[in-house]
Structure formats: C-alpha cells, structure tokens
Amino acid sequence: MAWNSNRKETPYFVSTVATGIYRDEFDSNTGYQSLSQISGWLENNVGLLNTEIYTAFSGSGMTDGDTALSPTGYFKFEEAEIFKQIYLVEYYKKKTRSVLKNIDSSVDFITLRDGDSMITRTNKNEIAKTYRGLTNDATQRLEMLTAKYNIYSARPVQVAGADAPAGPPTGTAANYLVYPYL
C-alpha cells in the first residue's frame, strides 16, 4: 500500500519501525543487527507494546508483503517510539547476557607483560557494565515515554460518576462506548 497523508487510511508497517531502529540506532551497520532480525523481533513482540501502553495492536495484517500493525485505534509516532525503546531495552539485555556468558567460558586477563612487550585484552566486565548502563538508560526512557503516553494519550476505559452522561451509549469508537453530549 502506498503512503497516504491521511494517517487513518495508511497502515503503520513493522518495517517502518525496524528501518528507523536500523538506521538511527545502529547506523545501518549489520554488525549489530540486520534489518530482518529487527523486523522479525518486532513482529513477534507486539504484545510487549500492548502490555506497556494498554493497547490492542495486532501484527497479523499483511499489505504488499509487509506486516501492518492493525490497532484498535491508530498506530502513530508515539507508539512507534515506545516500541523502539522496548526493542532497545531487550537488545541491550541480550547483549549483556551474551558478554556475561563468554566471561564464564574464557580465561580472563586484562594485561600480560613480558619484558618490553605487553598484551592487553578488552575487559569483558567493563563491556558488560557498559551494556548494563545502556539497558538502564533505555529502560528509564521507556518508562518516561510510557508514563507520558498513558497520561496524555490513553483513553478512559469507563466514565462514571456525576460527570457521566445519562442514557445508553449511542455507538462505539475504537472499542470505547460513545455517549452523546447534551
């Protein structure tokens, strides 16, 4: 499906989010993650996004060979940014685990000296700490984005009390009952 300036008619593709991560976060370097790996992870983990921001997006819709995120509302830039942060948190956690696995299975030395020659290896503990720091930074950003999204973008599930209109609902909008305002 071609791009349409009307966001209500244009689906948001998993490849769009994946390409943003690939270009912006990894500088299009396949040494980190390939575009297909990122896209596959996003397709399989839409539920994490739903849990984080209380939505019901589905990655089951296919359009022109790409997975379209089919929401109950509309998948916008805010949701895409939160989804990107979820990916980065999980990516950094995985990298930390990978480094820590290699620490246990190898002889770890930092510097060897013999006379005038010296061999220095990368300290895997420091690499793991760096990834852990990146994970913490991404987690803090995710929590901040999620809190702002839930405060400013989330729709109420129920309207009750003196401010609720009387009478039955007249229709639905994105799975929420719509009451006529008098």
Backbone hydrogen bonds, N-H to C=O, Kabsch-Sander energy under -0.5 kcal/mol:
donor,donor_aa,acceptor,acceptor_aa,energy
7,R,5,S,-0.9
9,E,6,N,-1.6
10,T,6,N,-1.0
12,Y,69,L,-0.6
13,F,11,P,-0.6
14,V,67,T,-2.6
16,T,13,F,-0.7
17,V,13,F,-1.3
18,A,14,V,-2.8
19,T,15,S,-2.6
20,G,16,T,-1.8
21,I,17,V,-2.2
22,Y,18,A,-2.8
23,R,19,T,-2.7
24,D,20,G,-2.7
25,E,21,I,-2.0
26,F,21,I,-1.3
27,D,23,R,-0.6
28,S,22,Y,-2.8
29,N,26,F,-2.0
30,T,28,S,-0.7
32,Y,29,N,-1.4
33,Q,29,N,-0.8
38,I,34,S,-2.1
39,S,35,L,-2.6
40,G,36,S,-2.4
41,W,37,Q,-2.2
42,L,38,I,-2.5
43,E,39,S,-2.4
44,N,40,G,-1.8
45,N,41,W,-0.8
45,N,42,L,-0.8
46,V,43,E,-0.6
48,L,45,N,-0.8
49,L,45,N,-0.9
50,N,46,V,-2.1
51,T,47,G,-2.5
52,E,48,L,-2.1
53,I,49,L,-2.3
54,Y,50,N,-1.1
55,T,50,N,-1.2
58,S,70,S,-1.6
61,G,68,A,-0.9
63,T,66,D,-2.7
66,D,63,T,-1.8
68,A,61,G,-3.9
68,A,66,D,-0.6
69,L,12,Y,-2.8
70,S,58,S,-3.4
70,S,68,A,-0.8
76,K,74,Y,-0.6
80,A,76,K,-2.0
81,E,77,F,-2.3
82,I,78,E,-2.0
83,F,79,E,-2.5
84,K,80,A,-2.2
85,Q,81,E,-2.0
86,I,82,I,-2.2
87,Y,83,F,-2.1
88,L,84,K,-2.4
89,V,85,Q,-2.5
90,E,86,I,-2.1
91,Y,87,Y,-2.7
92,Y,88,L,-2.6
93,K,89,V,-2.0
94,K,90,E,-2.1
95,K,91,Y,-2.3
96,T,92,Y,-2.3
97,R,93,K,-2.3
98,S,94,K,-2.2
99,V,95,K,-2.3
100,L,96,T,-2.5
101,K,97,R,-2.2
102,N,98,S,-1.6
103,I,99,V,-1.3
104,D,100,L,-1.3
105,S,101,K,-1.0
106,S,103,I,-0.8
108,D,106,S,-0.6
109,F,107,V,-0.8
112,L,119,I,-2.8
114,D,117,S,-2.4
117,S,114,D,-1.7
119,I,112,L,-2.7
121,R,110,I,-2.5
124,K,122,T,-0.8
127,I,123,N,-1.6
128,A,124,K,-2.6
129,K,125,N,-2.3
130,T,126,E,-2.2
131,Y,127,I,-2.5
132,R,128,A,-2.4
133,G,129,K,-2.4
134,L,130,T,-2.3
135,T,131,Y,-2.5
136,N,132,R,-2.4
137,D,133,G,-2.5
138,A,134,L,-2.6
139,T,135,T,-2.5
140,Q,136,N,-2.4
141,R,137,D,-2.2
142,L,138,A,-2.5
143,E,139,T,-2.6
144,M,140,Q,-2.2
145,L,141,R,-2.8
146,T,142,L,-2.8
147,A,143,E,-2.3
148,K,144,M,-2.4
149,Y,145,L,-2.6
150,N,146,T,-3.0
151,I,147,A,-1.8
152,Y,148,K,-2.8
153,S,149,Y,-3.0
154,A,149,Y,-1.1
160,A,158,Q,-0.5
164,A,161,G,-1.3
170,T,178,V,-2.4
171,G,178,V,-0.9
173,A,176,Y,-2.2
176,Y,173,A,-1.0
178,V,171,G,-2.6
179,Y,177,L,-0.5
